[in-house]
Amino acid sequence: MIDKRAFCLALAALGALSACGNSELQRQKALERRNEEQEISDDSFFDLFRGRGDVNHQVAVNRFLWQASLDTLSFLPLEAADPFSGLIVTNWGSLNGGAYRVTVYISDPSLDARALKVAAYRQQGGRAVPVGDAENKALEDAILTRARQMRIAVAGQQG
């Protein structure tokens, strides 16, 4: 004959074990629901720069213009850089005895002069004063030249 007490203990133990497995399953499902609700993705931030992932979330600026701008302005301290909007802002830095600040806006993914806007400022009397058109144009030309050099170098490595 089966002992009622042993049977009850066995049944309780079996119930406890099944509850543990069930709670783990419930916890896993809850985690999946939360990830779906929050749209947590396995994609990496760096996939944006590798050309993987959703096309709608890729960086919309030309990579050569972006890197050339950072290289050309490397003598100035960087204040902000946002590859998603194409905006680079430097802080005040010294060059040839004067203080300068530059803002670069890259508006297009093509390597084109129309995609690049540069606004440079000189500090004069404690105020920011725009530099002349010739100085601004020279800075744009330096960035465009560097971007073209980088594109040619990459094309040479691939070909």
Salt bridges, closest charged atoms under 4 A:
GLU24 OE2 - ARG27 NH2 3.00
ASP47 OD1 - ARG50 NH1 2.89
ASP47 OD1 - ARG52 NH1 3.87
ASP54 OD2 - HIS57 NE2 3.54
ASP71 OD2 - ARG146 NH2 3.40
GLU79 OE1 - ARG101 NH2 2.91
ASP112 OD2 - ARG114 NH2 2.72
GLU135 OE1 - ARG122 NH2 2.85
ASP141 OD1 - LYS137 NZ 3.40
